[in-house]
């Protein structure tokens, strides 16, 4: 029976980052993972492969729509789908092998197999039982079913994000059930490849929780790119007949029934914590009403020595949120003061343009009754964006009306996922919009739009 200071169940971003930090802090660490490769959903069937396909199809879009205007003339490239999938697979392999190298470098044991917790202080993998002072559950999440609907996923015609990343061929038509991040990213991939994509969303706006002005602008841009939207619609059934999917739905405004056919249906209605097979009931580990593992502010469950981080606990299901929790918990277990600032967790949608956000939305500030001011700047006023055919979108900074302290930022535009971190750093240090406005930004860069929005919180932007 092997003995460890820490055993982590799950090797996704939360689990592997936690393991590396534990090892750095001198704790004997092992990670349980049943996949053939490390990295969890994110590296294998989530963040990384989807970004590979988003990048490849964006290059196709540039070649088809912008190359000629830049004087790059010639025949538009054709799509070799099998080669594109190979590129995606190579990207996955590079990243997962990188994590395996980091495990070896930091002397972290990989316990290969699916884990359970038969008793406090014990983790069972296969027929072997390992002992640990601390057990961390970082088992991630699975795709959620469509609430109240009759839908059977076969990962061929009716697929989750996993199946959508490895379709046998490019479909002519696709219906995406759910207008959230996953559905819009993968919908964009196939729309660029020539698929007719229709998004069916239960609510009246896409990307729930997003700043409303950004969401409206985002939907308008996606429509221009060829995505169709059916809003305020509840899907009741998806069936497969003769190799094609038939979708039945009703409009909430009048309860009218409708049908639609498609080659592929992507179910993208969110994710749920993956806790099956861990023996949480037997141990007495409490769950929330939404099936998440209940933890305190030090990630402790109500069973001594068992902790949880990432998608299995409350909060946004984001890889970087899980990473931060993993680092914080490792430091807590080593006797340090690990901490996560949940007010500064950025969110990014990797379409084109990208969407990046952090902090409060206008809707949240209004509901709180907080006095605030808005600094906004359009990328149409940014020289670099105009030169690169990337002038759609804007930056919006929200600041306290009296103190000028930055409360949130919402960006839709080029490289928004990278630009947002300037504001994240500013918010961590409690900066005012004026601090950002008085910071010299290189010209010409997209980041100048951030400064201009900060200036707009004061006397006004220069290039607006």
N, C-alpha and C positions, 0 to 999 in steps of 0.2 A: 504494500500500500504506500504510494508516493505521498509525500507531505510537502505542502507549499504554504507560503504566506498568503498568496492570492491565486484563486482560480477564477477566470472570467469565461462565462458561457457566451460565445458569439465573437466573431472576428471582424465585424463591420467597423466603420470608423470609430464608434464609441469604444468597442472592445479592444481593437488593436492599438489605438492611441493610449487607452488606459493601461494596457499591458506594457507598452514601451515606457511610459512614465513611471509605472510601478518599478520596472526593472532599473531604470535610471536612479531611482531613489533607494535601491538596495534591497528590494523585496523579491523573494524567489517566486516567480510567476509562471503560470501556465494558462493557455487558452484552449477552450474546447471548440472545435469546428468540424461539422460533418460534411461540408462541401469538399470537393477535391482541391479547391484553391481558397486562399484566405481573402478577406476583404468584404465579405458579406454581400448583401443586396447591392449596395452602392457600387462597388467595384465590378461585380460580376453581371448583374442584370438591372442596374439602375443608373446612377449618376454618370459613371464613366462611359459605358457603351452608348447611352443616349446622347451624350455630348459629342462622341465621335461621329454619330450619324447627323447630328445637327450641324457640325462643322463641315462634313462632306457635302451635305445638301445646300448649305449656304454658299459654298464655293461654286456649286452648280448654278445657283441663282445668280451669283455675280457674273459668271461666264455668259449666261443666257440674257441678262438684262443690262449689265453695266460695262462689260469689257469693250464692246464696240464704241461706246461713247468716249472711252479713254484711249482709243486708237489701237486696241488689241483686237485685231480682226482675224477671222478664220471660222472654220466650221465649229459649231457648238459641240461640246463633248457629249458623248452618249453615255448612258448609265450601264455599268456592268454590276448588277446587283450582287452577284456572288462575290465579286472582288470587294465591293463596299462592305459586305458582311465580314469578309476576311480581314479587312482593315480594322473593323470594329473589334474582332476577336484578338487581333494582334495588340490592340490598345489595351484590352482587358488583361491579356497575358503579361504585358510589360508592367502594369500596375500591381497585379496580384503577386508576381514574382518579386517585385520590389518590397512588398510587405513581408514575404517569406524571408528575404535577405535581412530585413530589419529584425525579425524574430531571432535569427541566428546570431546576428551582431550583438543583440542585447541579451542573449542566452535565455530566451523565452521558449518554454516547451509547448509544442503543438500537440494536444491530445486529440487525435483524429477520431471522429465519430460524433454522434448526437448525445448530448448530456442531459442528465436529470439530477435532482437533488434528493436522494433517498432519506437523508437526515441532516440535521444541522451539522455543518463542518465537513460534509461529505459530498463529493460529486462522482456520479457513476457514468462512465463512458464505455459502452460495450459491456464486457464482463468485469471490467476493472473498476475499483473504487479508489478514489484519491481523496486525501484529506487536505483541508485548507483552513487557515484561521479566518480568512475572509473569502466569501463567494460573491461574485458580481454577476448579475444577470444583465446581459447586453445582447439579447437575442433578436432585437429588431422588430420588424413588422411585415405583414402580408397585405396583399391587395384586398380591399373590402368588396363585399357583394353590393349589388344595387338594392337599396332599402325597399322592401316590400314588393320586389319584382321577381318574376320567374325567369331566371337566367342561369344557364349552365355553361361554364367556361370549358372549352376544349383545347385552348391555346393554338387553334388552327384557324377557325372561322370566328369564334367568339374568344377574344384574347384579353389578357391583362397586359400590363407594360412588359412583362417577361416575354410573352408570345409576340408582341408587337416588334420586339427587337430582333426577331429571327424568322419573319414570315418567309415562306418558300418563294414567293414572288411579290412584285409590287401590285397591290390591288387597284382596280379601276375606281372603286368606290369604297369609302370607309365612313362608318358612323362612330363618333366618339361620345360615349355616355359620361358626361361630367366635364365642366368647363374650368377645371383647376389646372395646376401647374403641369402635372404629368400628361394630361390629355392634350393640352395646347402645345406642349413641346413636341410630342410624338405626332400630333396632328400636323404640325408645321413641317416635320420631316417628310411625311408622305405627300402633303400638298405640293412641296417643292419638286417631288418626284413625279408629279402629274396626276396623283390620286384626287378624285373629287371628295373632299372631306366635309362632313356635316357634324357639328357639335350640338348635342342635345343637353341642355342644362336646366336643372330643376328650378333654380333661382332666376331672378330677373337681371342678374349681372354675373359676368365671369369672374374668376379669381376671388372667391369670397374672402372677406377680410382685408382686401387690398384697398388702398385709397380710391374712393369712388371716381374721382376725375381721371386717375391713371387707368382704372379699369375700363372706363368709357373710351378713352383714347386708344387703349390697347385693342379693344374689340374692333374699333373702326379701322385700325391699321391691319389687323388680321383679316378683316373682310376684304380689304383692298388686295391682300395677298392671295385671296381665293378661298378662304375658309367660310363656310356657311354656318349660320347659327339658328337654332330653334330654342328660344328662351322660355322660361316658365313652363317647362314640360316635364311630366313625370313618366318615366319608362315603366311599363307594367310587365312586358314580356319580350324576350328575345329567343327566337327559335331558328333552327337550321333546317332548310328544306332544299334538297337537290344541290347541296354544297353552297347555298347562299343563305345569308341571315335575313330574317324578317323581324323588324322592330315595331312593337306596338307601344304607343304612348298617348297621353292625353294632355291637353293644354289646361293649365290651372285656372286661367281667366274665365273659361266657359265650360270646362270639363268635356270638351269635344274630343272624340277619339280619332286617332290618325295611325297610319302605317307607313313604313319606309323599308326598302330593301337595300342591302349592301353586300359587297364581297366579304368585308371584314367588319366586325364590331369590336371596338376597343373599350373595355370597361375600365373607366378611370374615375371612380367615385371615392377616392381616398384610400387610406390604409388603416389597418388595425394592428394592435400589439400581438406579437407572436410569443405566446407563453405556453402553448400546448406541450404536454409531455414532460414538463419540468417538475411536476408534483407539488405545485404551489398550494393546492387544496389540502393535501396531506400534511404539509408543513405548517399550515395556518397563516400563509402570507395573504394579507388583505389586498383586494382589488377595488378600484373606483367603480362608479356606475358605468363607465365607458370601457371597462375591462382592462384598464391600465393598472400597473402595480403601484400601490400607494407607498410613498416614501416621505421622510422628513427632509429638512433642509440640508442634511448631510448624506442624503441618498440611502438612508437606512430603511429597510422594511420593518415590520413589527416582529420579525424573527431575528434574534441576535446573530450577528455575523453574516447576514445576507443583505445585499445591496442591489440596487437596480439603477440603470442609466439609459438614456437614449429614447428610442421610439416606444419602449415598453412602459415609460412613465409619462406623466402629464407634460404638456408643452408642445411646441411645433415639432413635427417629425422631419428634422433637418440633420444632415450628416454632421455639420459643423457644430450644432447644438450638442449632439452626442459626444463629439470630440472634446468640447469644452467641459462637459460633465465628467468625462473619463479622466481628463487631466486633474480636475478639481478633486475628484474622489481619490485618485492615487495619492495626491498631496495630503488629503485628510488622513488616509490610512498610514501615511508616513509621519504623522504628527505635525504636519504643516497646516496652513490656513487656506485650503482650497476654496475657490469662490467662482461663481458664474453670475455675470450681470445680465439678467434676463431682459432688461430694458434695452440692451444693445445687441440684439441677435439679428443680423441682416437676413433678408430673404431675396432670392434671385430667381427669375424665370429666364431660361437661356434660349429664347426665341431670337428673332432679329426684327425689330430692335429688342434688346434685353430690357428687363424690368428689374430694378433693384430698390429695396426699401429697408428702412430701419426706424425704430421708434414709433411714435404715435401717428395715426392718420388724422385728417381733419375731422372725420366723423367721431372718432374717439374723443378728441379735444372738445368738440361741441357737446357731446353727451356728458363730459365731466364738468362742463361750465367753465372751462379754463380760458382766460383771455390770451389770444395768440395772434401772431401776424404771419403773413405768407410772403415768401420771396420766391418768385418764379422766373425761369428763363428758358426760352425755346432754343433748341439746337439749330433752328434756322438762323440764329444769330452767331453761330459758332463756325469760324472759318474752316477748321479741320473737318467738321462734320459735313459741311457743304461740299468740300473737295472730294470727300469719300462716299458721296451718295448716301449719307447716313443722317440726314437732317430731320427725320421724323422724331417727334417727342420733345420732352422738356425735363427740367429739374425743378422740383418744388421743395423748398426748405421751410419748415414750421418752427417758429421760435416764440418763446414767452414774450408777451407784449410788453411787460415791464422790465424784465431782466435781460432780455435778448438771448437767453440760453436756448440752445438748439434742442428741440423736443422730438424732431423726426425729420426724415428726408425721403422723398419718393422720386425715383428717376425712371423715365422710359426713354431709351435712346441707346446710342452706340456704347458698348463696354460698360453698361450700367452696373453690371455685377462687380466690376473692378472699381468704378468710380465711387460706389456707395461707401467703401471702406474709409475714405477720407473723412466722411461724416461720422463713421463709427469711432474712429480715433478721437475726433473732436468731442463727441458725446462722452466718451470714457473720461476725458479730462474736464468735463463740465464747461466746454467752450461756448462762447457766444457766437452768434452769426457774424458779428463784427470781427472776431478773431479769424474766422475763415476768410472773410472779405479782405482783410489786411495781409493775408499770406500770399506771397508772390507765386504765381502759377506760370509754368513755362508756356510759351506761345510758339507755334499753334498746337494746342492739345484739346482733347475733349474735356479735360478736367477744368478748363477755363469756365465751362458752363456752371460748374459747382460754385466757383467764386462769384460769377455774375448773379446767381440766385441768392447767394449770401449778401451781395451788395444790394439786391432788390429788397432785402429785409430792412435796409436803412434808407439812404437817400435815393437809391435807384441803380439799376444795372447800367453799365456803360454802353453796351452794344444792343440795347433793346429799344 
